[in-house]
Amino acid sequence: MGIVYSDIAVSADGYATGRNQTEQAPFGDVDDRWLHAWMFDAYEENKAEVDAIVDSGATVMGRNMFGPLRGEWDRDWRGWWGPNPPYHNPVFVLTHHPHDPIEMEGGTTFHFVTDGIEAALARAREAAGDRNVSVAGGPRTVNQFLAAGLLDELRLHVTACVIGAGERVFDGVPAQRLECVGVRATSLVTHMTYRPLRAAQTGDPS
């Protein structure tokens, strides 16, 4: 069985997104390039980290990452990524409102899970088989997995900007120790990999 991991880009002050998300502004009132230029403008020097982000057999994400819609599904929203999203595997979207699966090009199918993170993770593990499961975000979802002890590896990509407000990684996460197992700095970002100490002590990532 693979591990459950999350990759998330954050500002120097720990924010992964700003406020006031809209259809035109997925990251709210923060310029997306501040957080993600390292993926696109400096791909070659960050190739290993960028490629590892989607190296999974299934993905879990929160509804806010899937789209800006709130409440009942009242329109045909299919995500921000166009007809061929970058996941290329089953994606399990956390929501309180049922929705039929949405099949996209390239092997991505969005499934909507209404009974919580444990149920979403169980479905993702089944779909992934022996491969890893990615918790794509947003920060609230990552924090829920951390708080529940369900995340085996957290990969923070710390960028050289200060946002000042928004949603911060680790908000609501109870005190716990993490083992730093990797740090690598490039021109636009510092990659930091952490594992919960329980996994380091037992040798069992699950």
Beta strands, then each sheet from edge to edge (+ up, - down):
strand 1: 4-10
strand 2: 15-17
strand 3: 58-62
strand 4: 90-94
strand 5: 102-103
strand 6: 109-113
strand 7: 133-137
strand 8: 153-159
strand 9: 167-168
strand 10: 178-185
strand 11: 189-196
sheet 1: 5+ 6- 4- 3- 7- 1- 8- 11+ 10-
sheet 2: 2+ 9-
end
